[in-house]
Amino acid sequence: MSHGGKPERPATAPGHPGKPRLGHHYDTYEQQFDSNKLGMWLFLVTEILLFGGLFCAYAVYRAKHPEVFIYAHYFLDVNLGAINTVVLLFSSLTAAWAVRAAQLGQRRLLVALLTITIVCGCGFLGIKGIEYSEKWKHGLLWGKNFDYEALHHGDHTGADDHGEAAESGETADHGTAGVADQATPADPDAALAEGTGPTATGDATATTSSAGEISNIPASAMGPPGLAAAQMVAEGHGSLEDVPRNVHLFFGIYFIMTGLHALHVIVGMVVLLWLLVRASKGEFGTQYFTPVDLGGLYWHLVDVIWIFLFPLLYLIH
């Protein structure tokens, strides 16, 4: 008994003789593993909720401003995004293989696989850094940082690539034709009499054939305002005056989602480096490999998130 009347606590918690690295509050390694893995899954669910909110924001803005996303996605390098996807998929393979090596007690193989996974993470961040530097150089940023002046002068890489037709005078012709096709005749009766009235692809609900017969079949639904113009400009067949407004919305979402993902990649690399140091000391074996398994789970989450980001930002238009 202590002087205060309370029982004295032991200086150290009771352990398990002959069972190193087994917590005193666990009876077996299996119980420790299952408990730790459940905790890791609960943590990963919170991460999914975090990115789920960003995916919802993407869906809302994509639905409200489709012309912005169609236009702006042309400024992303699909090749670099695809390379990063392959790099992360390969790193996911090596991470899963590392878990198996830890379970089998293959120390050297475990160290090699963890090293390869870390190198893949460095490669991913390096490629992403190249993309970010290009966006920064050309003012393709978020909010007020977006350089609309450079966009209208064709200073952006994407604008130069897709606007070559504009420099040769071809852009003006296509842009004028696009506007003329969607224009409504000033005198519809005269147009019908001449057989040049609105067609089934126009805005009117009634169409006419070459014989002057009027059809009661409604015209096809038109896309959102500016959608066709945005695609024409992005593909080099429109005028830069038709660039959709609020292009910075896309790049705001792009930098938030990819930046947060890159931060998770960095955290994952720190975890893998910590595992590498411990693996090199021979701390993992057939009975104790829980940290490697949990680190691999976190790295797989990073890979899965990118698998969704790549098509949403780079491919869908």
C-alpha positions, 0 to 999 in steps of 0.5 A: 500500500502507498502512503495515500492509502491506494494500492501501488501499481507495478513499475512495468506491465506484465508481459508474455514470457517467450512471446516478444512483441505481444501486447500484455492486453492480448492473449495470442498473436492472432488476437492482436493481429485481428484487433489491430486490423479492425482498427486499421479498417476503421481508420481507412473508412474515415479516409474514404469518407474524406475523399468521398466528400471531394468526389461529391463536390466533383460530381456536383460541379461536373453536373453544373458546369460540364463545358468547363470540365470538357475544356479544362481536361485537355490541359492535363497530360494523359500520358503522365497520368497513365504512367503514374497509374502503372507505377502505383499499380506495380507498387501495390503488387510489391506491397502485397508481396512484401506482406507475404514475405514477412509472413514467410520470414523472408527478411531479404526479400521483404527489405527489397520489396519495401525498397521498391515500393518506396522508389515507386512512390518517389517516382509517382511524386516526381511525375506529379511534380512535373505536372504541377510545375507545368500548371504553375508555369502557365497559370493553370491554377485555382481561383483568382490565381488562374491566368485568364489573360494568358489563356486568351493570348494562347500562352498555355501549352494546351491552348497552343496545342489545340489552337493551331487551327486558330493561328492559320485562320481555320478557327474563325471559319469553324467558329462562325459556322458553329454559330450559324448552324445554331442560329434561328432564321429571322423569318421562319415562314420564308425559310420554310418556303425555301426549304432551308428551315430548322432541321431536326438538329436545331432548336425548333420543334418542327422540321421541314424536308426538301419538299417543304413538308413539316414534321411534328417530331420534336427536335433532339434535346440540346446540350448544356449552354456552352458545351459544344463551344467548349469542345470545339475550342478545346479541339482547335475548332473554335474561337478563344472568345468562346472559352467557358467561364469559371475554368478555374473551378476545374483546376481548384478541384484538380489541385485539392484532390490530387494534392491531398492524394499526394499528401497521403502518398508521402505519409505512406512512404514515411510508414514504409520507410519505418517498416523498412528500418524495422525489417532490416533489423529482423523484427518481423517474422512468421509470428509477428508481421502485423505492422507490414500488413497494416502498412500494406493496407494503407498503401492499397488505399492510396492506389485505389483512390488514384485509380478513381482520380485518373479517369475522372480528371484525365479521361472522362469528357 
